[in-house]
Amino acid sequence: MKFNALALIQVYSETTDGYGQPVKAWADSSSIWGQLTPTQGGEKREKYGVERSESLTFRTYYRSDLTAKDRLKIGTQIYEIDNLMQESNRVFMALTLKATDGR
């Protein structure tokens, strides 16, 4: 397996603002190398225009600290983790990623 992409893991946490309202927060955790391959892409007509969707697979070494609540930043694009699958007796893992607007 040839690793061709460097990803920054961003960990999710939730805090409260001065009014007690929940606020999403993302903190940079660590960088990992992996193999990035496109799996699906397309466009869908929505009420206010066309929405582009992109799905990728990111294969890397197994990490027990990586969860579906986290996200990856590859270059300038941020991806939500849709699915995590262990491969080869916890040597590798495959993550299904979905492009997001970064909020």
Order of alpha helices (4+ residues) and beta strands (2+ residues): beta-beta-beta-beta-beta-beta
